[in-house]
Amino acid sequence: MTEKNYPGARSEEEWKAKLTPLEYNILRTAGTEMPGTGALLNEHRSGMYLCKACGAELFTSETKFDSFCGWPSFFDPDEKDAVEYVEDTSLPGRPRTEVRCANCGSHLGHVFPDAPQTPTGLRYCMNSACLTFVAEDGSVSGSEG
């Protein structure tokens, strides 16, 4: 997926063994899940969203909001260096900013500057299949596979 040396990197064989085919497609080859189908889209409890691939903390529930785009949306990462940004020109005439986990380099989704109702004006549009949610009570969602 990328040449950068990430602290949480694994071999492609290890990723394939760890992740389901859907998770691998999204996290490692920058695929996407169908809108409105993600397990975490309607998760509203307090807690933390982690990278499904490596477990790094990415977003808190306090930054999640309903953007009605079909994917879980956040307005700010938990820590500024939790994610990294890569120019995505895969759609002709529609450049986007890809969001990757800064620990393992896995694709998470895209960020758009189209959320004026949020404190940052940003909408981090993330795939549920890329995230594990750990609620404040310790229960876990989105960890199938």
C-alpha positions as CSV (number, residue, x, y, z in Angstrom):
1,M,0.0,0.0,0.0
2,T,2.8,2.4,0.9
3,E,6.5,2.5,1.2
4,K,6.7,4.4,4.5
5,N,8.0,2.6,7.6
6,Y,5.1,2.6,10.1
7,P,5.6,1.5,13.8
8,G,2.6,-0.8,13.5
9,A,3.4,-2.2,10.1
10,R,3.0,-5.9,9.3
11,S,3.6,-8.0,6.2
12,E,0.8,-8.3,3.7
13,E,0.5,-12.0,4.7
14,E,0.0,-11.0,8.3
15,W,-2.6,-8.4,7.4
16,K,-4.5,-11.0,5.3
17,A,-4.4,-13.5,8.3
18,K,-5.5,-10.8,10.8
19,L,-8.3,-9.0,8.8
20,T,-11.5,-10.2,7.2
21,P,-11.6,-9.9,3.4
22,L,-13.8,-6.7,3.7
23,E,-11.4,-5.2,6.3
24,Y,-8.4,-6.0,4.2
25,N,-10.0,-4.5,1.1
26,I,-10.7,-1.2,2.8
27,L,-7.8,-0.9,5.2
28,R,-5.0,-2.2,2.9
29,T,-6.2,-1.4,-0.6
30,A,-8.2,1.8,0.1
31,G,-11.6,0.3,-0.7
32,T,-14.8,1.5,0.8
33,E,-17.9,-0.1,2.4
34,M,-21.4,0.6,1.0
35,P,-23.0,3.7,2.5
36,G,-25.4,3.1,5.3
37,T,-24.2,-0.5,6.0
38,G,-21.5,0.1,8.6
39,A,-21.9,-1.4,12.1
40,L,-20.7,1.8,13.8
41,L,-22.8,4.3,11.8
42,N,-25.4,4.5,14.5
43,E,-23.2,4.0,17.5
44,H,-24.0,6.7,20.0
45,R,-22.4,5.6,23.3
46,S,-19.4,7.3,24.9
47,G,-16.0,5.8,24.2
48,M,-13.1,5.6,21.8
49,Y,-12.7,4.5,18.2
50,L,-9.6,2.5,17.4
51,C,-7.9,1.5,14.2
52,K,-9.2,-2.0,13.4
53,A,-5.8,-3.0,12.0
54,C,-3.5,-2.0,14.8
55,G,-5.6,-0.8,17.7
56,A,-4.3,2.8,17.7
57,E,-6.7,5.4,19.3
58,L,-8.1,7.6,16.5
59,F,-11.4,9.4,17.5
60,T,-13.4,9.9,20.6
61,S,-17.2,9.7,20.7
62,E,-17.3,13.4,21.6
63,T,-16.2,14.3,18.0
64,K,-18.6,12.0,16.3
65,F,-21.6,13.6,14.6
66,D,-24.5,12.7,12.3
67,S,-23.5,14.0,8.8
68,F,-26.1,11.9,7.0
69,C,-23.4,10.8,4.4
70,G,-23.8,7.0,5.2
71,W,-20.5,6.6,7.1
72,P,-19.5,7.4,10.6
73,S,-18.3,11.0,10.7
74,F,-16.0,12.8,13.1
75,F,-14.8,16.5,13.2
76,D,-11.4,15.9,14.8
77,P,-9.0,13.1,15.5
78,D,-8.2,12.3,19.2
79,E,-4.6,13.4,18.8
80,K,-3.4,15.5,15.9
81,D,-0.8,13.0,15.0
82,A,-3.1,10.0,15.2
83,V,-3.8,10.2,11.4
84,E,-2.0,11.3,8.4
85,Y,-3.2,12.8,5.2
86,V,-2.5,11.8,1.6
87,E,-3.6,13.4,-1.6
88,D,-6.1,11.1,-3.4
89,T,-6.5,11.6,-7.1
90,S,-8.1,8.3,-7.9
91,L,-11.4,9.9,-9.0
92,P,-10.8,12.0,-12.1
93,G,-11.6,15.6,-11.6
94,R,-12.4,15.1,-7.9
95,P,-9.3,15.3,-5.7
96,R,-9.8,14.3,-2.1
97,T,-7.7,13.9,1.0
98,E,-7.3,10.4,2.2
99,V,-7.0,9.7,5.9
100,R,-4.7,6.9,7.1
101,C,-3.8,5.6,10.5
102,A,-0.4,7.1,11.4
103,N,0.6,4.0,13.3
104,C,0.1,1.3,10.6
105,G,-0.6,3.3,7.4
106,S,-4.0,1.7,6.9
107,H,-6.7,3.5,4.9
108,L,-9.6,4.8,7.1
109,G,-11.6,7.1,4.8
110,H,-11.4,10.7,3.6
111,V,-11.7,14.2,5.2
112,F,-13.8,16.9,3.7
113,P,-14.1,20.6,4.5
114,D,-17.9,20.6,4.3
115,A,-19.1,20.5,7.9
116,P,-19.6,24.2,9.0
117,Q,-21.8,23.0,11.8
118,T,-18.7,21.5,13.6
119,P,-16.0,23.3,15.6
120,T,-13.4,22.4,12.9
121,G,-15.5,22.6,9.8
122,L,-14.2,19.2,8.8
123,R,-16.0,15.9,8.2
124,Y,-13.8,12.8,8.7
125,C,-15.8,10.3,6.8
126,M,-14.6,6.9,8.1
127,N,-15.4,3.3,7.1
128,S,-17.0,1.3,10.0
129,A,-14.9,-1.7,8.9
130,C,-11.8,0.3,9.7
131,L,-12.8,1.0,13.3
132,T,-13.3,-0.8,16.6
133,F,-15.4,1.0,19.2
134,V,-14.6,0.6,22.9
135,A,-17.4,2.0,25.0
136,E,-16.7,3.6,28.4
137,D,-18.1,0.4,30.1
138,G,-15.5,-1.7,28.3
139,S,-17.8,-3.3,25.8
140,V,-16.5,-3.6,22.2
141,S,-18.3,-3.1,18.9
142,G,-17.2,-3.4,15.3
143,S,-14.6,-6.1,16.2
144,E,-16.2,-8.9,14.2
145,G,-13.6,-10.9,12.4
